[in-house]
Amino acid sequence: MSDDQTKAMFQRAAGLVETAEIQAALKKAEIRVRMLVGNGPGEQALAMLPAVLGEWALNYSLKAINSDPNYPELLPYIFSAGCINCGILPNRGFGGDNPDTLYTIAPVDRSGHFALSGTLPAPGVDVSVQVCGDASLSTQLALFSLADFATGDGRTFYLELGPAGSAVGTAALPRDARYLLIRETYSDWQSAPGRYQIERLNPPDAPAMTDSEILQRAVHFIVNEVSTAYVWLAMTGRLPPNFLSPVIPTGDVGGMNTAWISMASLILAPDEAFVLRIPSNQSPYLGGVLMDWWQRSLNPGNSLTSLNLAQLTQNAEGERWIVVSHTDPGVANWLDTGGLEQTKLMVRWQGGAMTQAPEISGDIVKQSALAEMMAGTVDPMASSQRQIQLDQRRADYLTRFG
């Protein structure tokens, strides 16, 4: 899909959000959200709820517009801070978006026969296709690495997907398949992205969805996907404050089977920091992202709210230490809360052939004790260096997301 087509689809979705039907659905969704989250979010987080629900409505309006497997399109639909040139607005939902990942979706079903092709992203970018069974994209039915379908030159690929029993070389679509989700996860934001096309190879078995049908589906998604999204909120919201969860495969909770995750719900006093220690491991991707209570990333193009292997420094033992705090601790590996009273933290390891959970630990530390604790573990960083770091981050973000 071209930038112009993407922008047109986003404009169409934004128009749907303004309809009386979607506004009524949002009121129902808000009632469900408030009943489910109870006293979890504080006053500051609750004040964000109207904006959160606005993104929620846009997210599911987009999915409704692009939900017809008879006429599939590839839609790049989540950029954590939006995309200036392609017209993408933030539409993150509650799922814990990763600023290092580009997400692209296309509708499929078991009766269709589809060809997915294109150019792979630059080497070092982890790229996969997840077959999802629901609109929240949390039910993984199958997972493919696009590198396994590379053609002779190693940069292009071709993958056919169809019903079980299709021709040899065609990957079987599970019975409940609803969407393909392409994930491109980058450490180097300057890396060239992939280019993708999808085609339905067998004839459509129904006319294209009408505007009325699309609106009806958007209403259904907006109201009824709340309960699924709450599972993700509860996984962090029910953790004890400032406690780092055990590392688990993300496939156990709705993500990819090739990734691991640890989570925390942070409530830091002004004079406190949360310090992470991550020993060296063989994972080709490591990333930590700080989010608001609703699990939306925090303006990653302009703030130090996410860090990955290309952005982190390490000590002589290969350990990576990260400091989460309200104010600049004067070290290179800093995640900035942006002054939020409640934040969520997710640390992900992805790719490779890890068979055991990676190690990680986290503790609350007084800011006054940081300098002594960090000596020799994390590179110091003066305010002038911090500005250079932020300027480079903005430039990299614009290069990658436009």
Secondary structure, DSSP 4 states (H G I P E B T S, - for coil): --HHHHHHHHHHHHHHHTSHHHHHHHHHHHHHHHHHHTT-S-HHHHHTHHHHHHHHHHHHHHHHHT--TTS---EEEE-TT-BTTTTBPP--TTS---TTEEEEEEE--TT--EEEEEE---TT-EEEEEEESSTTS--EEEEEEGGGGB-TTSSEEEEEEESTT-STTEEEPPTT--EEEEEEE-SSTTSPPPEEEEEE-SPPSSPPPPHHHHHHHHHHHHHHTHHHHHHHHHHHHTSPTT-PPPPEEGGGGTS-TTEEEEEEEE---TTEEEEEEE---S-SEEEEEEE-TT--B--TTTSS-EEETTT----TTS-EEEEEESS--SBSSEEE-TT-SSEEEEEEEESTT--SPPP-EEEEEEGGGHHHHHTTTS-B--HHHHHHHHHHHHHHHHHHH-
